[in-house]
């Protein structure tokens, strides 16, 4: 005899059916399907009176019996959709220099959530008490720093599996000291310094090289690249422009932008082509010669040269070469040249970097002469860390920081250089 839904089930064999869903509502399952009586519930099991379930199945077709039994064993009501075992669509967005926005899809039955930093280092588990929330702000972060988290739901029945969260950078600070390199008619060159990183989470920062984007006036952002200088061409003579620059750090397709910095520039009324084809020669420890191809602008009357990348310029006259003297030995110099027409100047030619020679050692002396060997000594050169020696026109032998060397295997009664 099959009992009604409201009738207490008879005593009999009871089995524990594992719940696969943390939010299963036993009372709802009993009310909706009336396939079995639920005598007790806990966080992990629902006890089923097997005798009552068997009696209730007698009036059902075989296929329906099988479905009900399967549903009871899975603790999943027929027709219901299984909930994922962890939150879905968890993401980081809306970066600032000190925060990230964490968001996720609502998790049924959640009473709260937990998240934990896992990249670049593992942090403590943080709690979100509001089970109805679908976003939270993670604050107190460092700028330009890569963060990764994992995230899970908390329910009355326990905790879900951890869901991974795509990593993301906080925003960089803006570029600093935006300025012009040159303003030459239809061409403007600008440069800047990298963002301040004094507030980076240095204990665990993972900073890739910054990229930068520029835009002119209200145009589109473009020219993303790592270099901290850009040339903007095709401008109009004697026209005011505003150039904007921002820094960006990226992971996959997720970009974190700095705020922008701007620079107002008015182009000159005359355009002058820069010199080209810079070449160096006659390099010594204290001097060198720079030559170039003349500017294509016919009104050019003189040139200026620089050894420090454009920080200072020196008049070089109308010739297309310049001899630099009084240089320091074993030192890098960044050379360039620009053309002049009246008070207007061109942009600099593409620079070239050259290193002066080390100071030559002095006091060269031969001693310890035998029939097959000669010892060579010398006075150390300032700043030298190694030396090379050779005999006659043979190959050079590289030595360390020493001031003596013995040539062996020589022939008796023979002159050597």
Buried (B, 14 or more C-beta within 10 A) or exposed (E): EEEEEEEEBEEEEBEEBEBEBBBBBBEEBBEEBBBBBBBEBEEEBBBBBBBBBBBBBEEBEEEEBEBBBEBBEBBBBBEBEEBBEBBEEBBBEBBBBBBBBBBBEBBEBBBBBBBBBBBBEEEEEBEBEEBEBBEBEBEEBBBBBBBBBBBBBBBEBEBBEBBEBBBBBBBBBBBEEBEBBBBBBBBBBBBBEBBBBEBBBEEBBBBEEBBBBBBBEEEEBEBEEEEBEBEBEEBEEEEEBEBBBBBBBBBEEBBBBBBBBEBEBEBBEBBBBBBEEBEBEEBBBBBBBBBBEBBEBEEBEBBBBBBEBBEEBEEBEEEBBBEBEEBEBBBEBBBBBBBBBEEBBBBBBEBBEBEBBBBEBEEEEEEEEEEEEBBBBBEBBEEBEEBEBEBEEEEEEEEEEEBBBEBEEBEEEEEEE
